[in-house]
């Protein structure tokens, strides 16, 4: 779990205060301990000095017996012991020292051989004394060692004051100090110091929290401003003149620059996306480490993968399949040799034949990237065929327009002359009139053919309007219903979500749709289903008109849009040619796929309104 800045600052201040308190407490504890031990040493020496003075007074008032040898140590020790142990003043002093000084464990006077001459415990008189460690050792040790000894098992230390008589050492006054008594003396003061330290730490932590809350309060406003910047909104200025205010102002300025850069980047990205979406060729761009950094939407048709799924991946992983395209690209990246257009065929692929090129880019003899271009060779051939059909139709239109104009005037004259001839031969009876009627009928039929030529070649003035696709298809279904009922055909419009409106010449486009729907119904003499399915993209609207008829023979597929070409008995060969021309007039296109005895699907593509 990550801590907030406020929590970190509070913890840091608390730790600093704790360290300061611990250091201060350690110094205070050291001073308190040393002071307590020094006081114990002072009291011990004071008691030892009082005992020494009292013993010296007693011995100064004593007289050696006549004939005694002062040089005899045994006599001298016995003499001193008897006089000191029998002195009531010295005994009273010993008892009062033990009774009123809580840290003292014993008080004794020993000779030079450590035999007890005087002791607060009379049973110890005459016994050999076992000296305790000198109290100076404890007094001069470190504070940690002092506390360890004081709060450890009870130990006794000795405060020693030498005793001399006549310039000669006579022994020593020994005052025993118990660590248990020292502990009882300093523990209350140490407890008070510990409680004070805890209170100081709690107060310091609370103060640190309040301080961090006050100091870091502007960070909340700055954090909200950063969140607003991330969401694209304008930050909230912080009305302060200190460092926080300066930081907020700089942050706002940075936010303005970021929003401007972001807007420019988004606009550039949209333009690039729009440009790439309009490209029919697939583009792949790799960096110097052979990782893909760019894949246009069209590349998905060639690789059968989404562009986002292959970005930032090594080309060895992207082109890891066993088809000819991946094998060729792996070889190209292995050799790092640029290759111009290479034709590759992949049976069973959505694009069975494609053209591929790979251009490696180098700077100062160092490889920096590679651009792979994928092109649909089969679609290019289809486009060329369509252009060829359109060219031939245009040439045919120009030719037929001239022929029709030249033929129409003689036909009009012929019709007029036939009518005059019929009037003059009215008295000839029925022998001539039938032939004249036949001649008149054929001339008028020829006139209708010429009129059709003129209508097909005459420039059309479009009257585009906003047109609903569904409504237009429904109207065509109403007109085609008699033909559909006659052939037992069911007409289906398969809506595919909300559809944009088309801007077309409603009558002309309705005529083109009606021609295709009627052709589909006539192609199903045994009945079936004719389905119209719209589909919208970002730039185009496509209408698929699929029947379940006999299909178009392979030998006729290249000529079905030619004027007067038909495969139906009694057909005129004008409907598909007219539909093709109407789509061209609307900057659209018409394509078809057909399978014998499976049906035919015409696809009409028009730009969105």
Secondary structure, DSSP 8 states (H G I E B T S, - for coil): ----HHHHHHHHHHHHHHHHHHHHHHHHHHHHHHHHHHHHHHHHHHHHHHHHHHHHHHHHH----TT--TT-HHHHHHHHHHHHHT-HHHHHHHHHHHHH-TTEEEEEEE-TT-BEEEESSGGGTTSB----EEHHHHHHS-HHHHHHHHTSS--EEEEEEEEEETTEEEEEEEEEEEHHHHHHHHHHHHHHHHHHHHHHHHHHHHHHHHHHHHHSHHHHHHHHHHHHHHTT--------SSHHHHHHHHHHHHHHHHHHHHHHHHHHHHHHHHHHHH-SSEEEEE-TTSBEEEE-TTHHHHHSS-HHHHTTSBHHHHT-SSSHHHHHHHHHHHHT--EEEEEEE-TTSSSSEEEEEEEEEEETTEEEEEEEEEEEHHHHHHHHHHHHHHHHHHHHHHHHHHHHHHHHHHHHHHHHHHHHHHHHTGGGTHHHHHHHHHHHHHHHHHHHHHHHHHHHHS-----EEEE-HHHHHHHHHHHHHHHHHHTTEEEEEE--S----EEEEHHHHHHHHHHHHHHHHHT-TT-EEEEEEEEE-SSEEEEEEE--S----GGGTTTTTSTT--SSTT--S-HHHHHHHHHHHTT-EEEEEEETTTEEEEEEEEE--
